[in-house]
Amino acid sequence: MDMKKVIGYLLVAVGLILLVITSKPFQSYLTQVPFISEQPAMYLMVAGAVLIIVGIFIGIKGGSSSKKEREVPIFKGKDVVGYRVTK
């Protein structure tokens, strides 16, 4: 797996965690963490959404470059005798 995809997945996971802890049932856990309890819940919710979007973008763009290459058949008469990789 590509390292950019792993980073993308981690960012999405952190973003989802931020969104979950800012929801009503889990807001009591916010007061237990000193750094997070100082921040307004709306800022944490926006930060979670931004992390999810950035993580998805990095995960999509982190794909391998082999998708840009394609194989084209080499013909001899009507028969395919091989394939050539083009960029």
Backbone torsions as a table, in degrees:
resi	resn	phi	psi	omega
1	MET	NA	141.7	-178.1
2	ASP	-72.0	144.6	-177.5
3	MET	-65.2	-34.2	178.9
4	LYS	-65.3	-35.9	178.3
5	LYS	-67.7	-37.5	178.4
6	VAL	-64.0	-43.6	177.7
7	ILE	-62.8	-40.5	177.7
8	GLY	-61.2	-44.5	178.3
9	TYR	-63.8	-40.1	179.2
10	LEU	-64.7	-41.2	178.3
11	LEU	-64.2	-40.2	177.7
12	VAL	-64.2	-40.7	-180.0
13	ALA	-64.6	-43.5	178.3
14	VAL	-65.5	-39.8	177.2
15	GLY	-62.5	-41.9	177.8
16	LEU	-65.3	-39.3	177.5
17	ILE	-62.3	-42.9	178.2
18	LEU	-62.5	-41.2	178.7
19	LEU	-66.2	-37.3	-178.9
20	VAL	-69.4	-43.0	-176.7
21	ILE	-73.2	-15.9	176.3
22	THR	-89.7	-4.4	177.4
23	SER	-75.8	161.1	-173.8
24	LYS	-54.5	-48.3	-176.7
25	PRO	-63.9	-24.9	-174.6
26	PHE	-106.7	6.0	-177.1
27	GLN	-67.7	-20.4	177.5
28	SER	-67.3	-25.4	177.7
29	TYR	-74.0	-20.6	179.4
30	LEU	-63.4	-34.9	-177.4
31	THR	-73.2	-16.9	-178.7
32	GLN	-82.5	-21.5	179.8
33	VAL	-100.8	118.2	-172.1
34	PRO	-60.2	-47.6	-175.7
35	PHE	-68.3	-41.2	-176.3
36	ILE	-73.4	-33.1	-177.4
37	SER	-68.5	-20.8	178.9
38	GLU	-77.2	-20.7	-177.4
39	GLN	-90.1	141.7	174.6
40	PRO	-64.2	147.5	-176.9
41	ALA	-62.1	-32.6	-179.4
42	MET	-65.7	-38.4	177.8
43	TYR	-64.4	-40.4	179.2
44	LEU	-66.9	-36.3	179.1
45	MET	-66.7	-43.5	178.5
46	VAL	-65.9	-41.2	178.8
47	ALA	-62.8	-39.3	177.6
48	GLY	-63.7	-43.1	179.4
49	ALA	-65.3	-40.2	178.8
50	VAL	-64.8	-42.3	178.7
51	LEU	-62.7	-37.6	178.1
52	ILE	-65.0	-44.9	-179.3
53	ILE	-64.5	-44.8	179.5
54	VAL	-64.9	-40.8	179.3
55	GLY	-62.9	-41.3	177.5
56	ILE	-64.8	-42.4	179.7
57	PHE	-62.4	-44.7	179.3
58	ILE	-66.1	-39.7	178.9
59	GLY	-63.7	-37.7	179.3
60	ILE	-73.3	-43.7	-178.5
61	LYS	-76.1	-13.9	-179.3
62	GLY	-83.2	10.1	-179.5
63	GLY	-66.8	163.6	-178.7
64	SER	-71.9	154.0	-178.4
65	SER	-83.6	-3.1	-178.0
66	SER	-69.1	-14.1	178.9
67	LYS	-69.7	-21.0	-179.1
68	LYS	-78.9	-20.9	178.3
69	GLU	-89.1	143.6	177.4
70	ARG	-137.6	154.6	-179.3
71	GLU	-96.5	132.5	177.8
72	VAL	-116.7	137.1	-177.7
73	PRO	-71.9	149.3	174.1
74	ILE	-107.7	122.3	-176.1
75	PHE	-102.0	145.2	167.7
76	LYS	-128.9	99.3	-170.6
77	GLY	73.9	-123.2	177.6
78	LYS	-101.5	-2.7	-177.1
79	ASP	-94.6	143.6	174.1
80	VAL	-86.7	121.4	-178.2
81	VAL	-104.6	-10.3	-179.8
82	GLY	176.5	-178.2	179.1
83	TYR	-131.4	145.8	178.8
84	ARG	-119.8	137.9	179.5
85	VAL	-90.2	124.2	178.0
86	THR	-116.0	156.2	178.5
87	LYS	-100.6	NA	NA
